[in-house]
Amino acid sequence: MNIASVIVDVPAKQTDKPFDYEIPEKWIGAIVPGMRVIVPFGPRRVQGFVIGLKDHSEFESLREIQEPMDLVPVLNSELLGLGNWLTEKTLSFKISAYQAMLPAALKAKYNKKVKLAQGASIEDLPESLRHYFEGDKAIGWEDAVKGGLVPVLQKQAAAGTLEVLYEVRERLGKKHIKYIVPLLPPEGLKAKYEEVSGRAAKQKELLEFFIGNPEPIEAKKLTNELGYSQSAVKSLVDRGCLGEKELEVYRDPYEDRHFPKTAPLKLTAAQKAAISPVKAAISEGRHEVFLLYGVTGSGKTEIYLQSIQDVIEKGKEAIVLVPEISLTPQMVERFKGRFGAEVAVLHSGLSAGEKYDEWRKIQRREVKVAVGARSAIFAPFENLGIIIIDEEHETSYKQEDMPRYHARDAAIERGRNHACPIILGSATPSLESFARAQKGVYSLLSLPDRMNNQPMPEVAIIDMREEMRSGNRSMFSRKLFEKIEDRLGKKEQIVLFLNKRGHSSFVMCRDCGYVMGCPHCDISLTYHRRNEQMKCHYCGYETHVPLQCPECLSDHIRYFGTGTQKVEEELGKLLPHARVVRMDMDTTGRKGSHERLLKEFSEGRADILLGTQMIAKGLDFPNITLVGVLSADTMLHIPDFRSAEKTFQLLTQVSGRAGRHELPGEVVIQTYTPEHYSIELAGSQNYDVFYQREMMSRKVHKYPPFYYLALVTVSHGQLMKAVSVTEQITAFLRARVSEDAVVLGPVASPIPRINDRYRYQCLVKYKREPSLPENLKQVIDRYQKEEGASGLQVSVDINPFLLM
């Protein structure tokens, strides 16, 4: 087998197929499927993935693989197959699918360099350039750009005297630390000890240490912590008694944390009933999808832990997915406490190096459990026994750029490959999953009550319109404010939830109604108090806050809406003695800050935890007895058919933070639309009635779970081009789907312009359209040719979660 089929790192329709390369003699047998290699592709050198080996090719002359990038495959055969499934399912390129399965550290970067072309000599270059290329030197592309040399270099490249080289470089190496190792056995060291003169007392001490501890020891530890002198180390290295050695170590994000060991808890009758079908599927090695529907605080995590225990005892492995924002230290603690060093954790709070090391622990079979956010579904286990998706309704399980996969679908596909069960857990399952459980596609497991039979918290819904009418202009209703004061007096803790960050939503002129918008997007700018900036959360544009209205020059420019910073200020004015911890994207941006803030709150050094979505899930503190939702409506008015579902889920989740232990909990929900069923039913935590109401609405309007969706988004710098292309696509699809399908469009996106690009959409609602994927692929292929030339972008999202 001396020919490799390689998928190259060039994401385009023309290159989305295997290319044949010859394997040089010296690497035959060493290069196997799943490895990354460097191959020549046109004038460049690029990274590629070997997907197969064969004896002969239909092409006469083949180019050779230049070098392997791995010693062992980074993708096992199951993941290579999953790449094909992902490509078909999401209509993406194979290379994008393979890249998505690897940690960022393994995604190649390319160094561009300019050097003398073969056969050219330094004399062929103009005087001004010669010194850059003397002695076979090359100039880096970035340096060439900085020095303004690109036009001159281009002329020379056209004349054939210079060429551009692409060098593939790894994003990241392994971490090495210097160790000191004894080069002689203890007897040999004893002999040396006798030879060392009495004056070299430090050397004698060090030899004594190694006679008693013949293991390698970190150089820093030896000198800094144990206090041996560096000169003594150097002398003994020169004498040949000790050696210096670079040893590879893992970067461990949790090395300074101790996780107390926990034992399995005794299960309640409801938990036993829920776990027994899962245990049966594990012991029979059978693929089955379970929907674990349990109210907040009903003990779902214990079921996960005990199911994993079973899997590990069978010698198999487990993947646990949790939403990024609930991947709190608390969640990590639960798994590390039960399974210790058997757990690898993958989430965005880790550095690229830490993620790479956690991934390598899995690849080297040093751990049995991977806990992580969406991309952990591709953990390179080879003997999976269970996959668990906690809070399965979370929209963050859907990736928004290529390949646009949903982690739940990928989990079910891997479950089929490994013949293992899947648990989808949630207190508020997505309508699609619950409908599948009702139809028997998934098996439904229920936990209707909280652990230790704690009652669900009492919920009060406050109509903020009434508060306004009665003269209360504060952001806190009277009832919520009284309860906050009451809890502060009792030394109990409070969670205040707000569905956005920033200080005020927008800046408006009271005289002429002008709202300050982003010049590049059709969206208002958000005011951030900390640095007195107006920011666009879509393209990143920033500007200063105007002192007067740019339209009518009035001074009556005011801030509208409520952000977390503003609430924090207001609390400071009204309750100066209350200690507040604020958690939003601005305060948790730095590594470790998430953990630090939660620690402060859990140790009782703060009374009020104020935050956005990241505090709604997964937190479990015994002293929280009051949860306040400051504005329940923010999501209801988003143009999205799931807005009622998302509102219900979020309110139910955040209410579930209260009264989880001994102390009873209360929830106050403030709203301007108290009559909306999603808010009413979140108040009574009645998922079943909500499900029925929402399903009726979905059926009438032909939305999931009754119909599937496909969203085509077209964007271009010119409005008319975006409209005309969307019209062509809509007409093309209308002509090719059955009468049961609905094709809507062309219509402007809810945010019609982002970053100076106009955006138009076409939406297909369908039940069974076997030829639709093929037709959508034709659409992508047809317009991809124009992409480079005219800047047109066409993207297709199957079963989208964001219609914006």
Sequence and secondary structure as in RCSB ss.txt:
>XXXX:A:sequence
MNIASVIVDVPAKQTDKPFDYEIPEKWIGAIVPGMRVIVPFGPRRVQGFVIGLKDHSEFESLREIQEPMDLVPVL
NSELLGLGNWLTEKTLSFKISAYQAMLPAALKAKYNKKVKLAQGASIEDLPESLRHYFEGDKAIGWEDAVKGGLV
PVLQKQAAAGTLEVLYEVRERLGKKHIKYIVPLLPPEGLKAKYEEVSGRAAKQKELLEFFIGNPEPIEAKKLTNE
LGYSQSAVKSLVDRGCLGEKELEVYRDPYEDRHFPKTAPLKLTAAQKAAISPVKAAISEGRHEVFLLYGVTGSGK
TEIYLQSIQDVIEKGKEAIVLVPEISLTPQMVERFKGRFGAEVAVLHSGLSAGEKYDEWRKIQRREVKVAVGARS
AIFAPFENLGIIIIDEEHETSYKQEDMPRYHARDAAIERGRNHACPIILGSATPSLESFARAQKGVYSLLSLPDR
MNNQPMPEVAIIDMREEMRSGNRSMFSRKLFEKIEDRLGKKEQIVLFLNKRGHSSFVMCRDCGYVMGCPHCDISL
TYHRRNEQMKCHYCGYETHVPLQCPECLSDHIRYFGTGTQKVEEELGKLLPHARVVRMDMDTTGRKGSHERLLKE
FSEGRADILLGTQMIAKGLDFPNITLVGVLSADTMLHIPDFRSAEKTFQLLTQVSGRAGRHELPGEVVIQTYTPE
HYSIELAGSQNYDVFYQREMMSRKVHKYPPFYYLALVTVSHGQLMKAVSVTEQITAFLRARVSEDAVVLGPVASP
IPRINDRYRYQCLVKYKREPSLPENLKQVIDRYQKEEGASGLQVSVDINPFLLM
>XXXX:A:secstr
  EEEEEES  SGGG S EEEE  GGGTTT  TT EEEEEETTEEEEEEEEEEES  SSSS  B  EES SS SS
 HHHHHHHHHHHHHHT  HHHHHHHTS GGGS EEEEEEEE TT  GGGS HHHHHHHGGG  EEHHHHHHTT H
HHHHHHHHTTSEEEEEEEE S   EEEEEEEESS HHHHHHHHHHS TT HHHHHHHHHHHH  S EEHHIIIII
S   HHHHHHHHHTTSEEEEEEEE   TTTT            HHHHHHHHHHHHHHHHT   EEEEEE TTS H
HHHHHHHHHHHHHTT EEEEE  GGG  HHHHHHHHHHHGGGEEEE TTS HHHHHHHHHHHHTT  SEEEESGG
GGG   SSEEEEEEESTT GGGB SSSS  BHHHHHHHHHHHHT  EEEEESS  HHHHHHHHHTSSEEEEE S 
GGG    EEEEEEHHHHHHTT  SSS HHHHHHHHHHHHHT EEEEE S  SSBSEEEETTT  B B SSSSSB 
EEETTTTEEE TTT  EEE  SS TTT  S EEEES  HHHHHHHHHHH TT  EEEESTTTS STTHHHHHHHH
HHTTS SEEEESGGGSSS   TTEEEEEES TTTTTTSS TTHHHHHHHHHHHHHTTSS SSS  EEEEEES TT
SHHHHHHHTT HHHHHHHHHHHHHHTT TTTSEEEEEEEEESSHHHHHHHHHHHHHHHHTTS TT EEEEEEEEE
EEEETTEEEEEEEEEES  TTHHHHHHHHHHHHHHHHHHH  EEEEEES S   
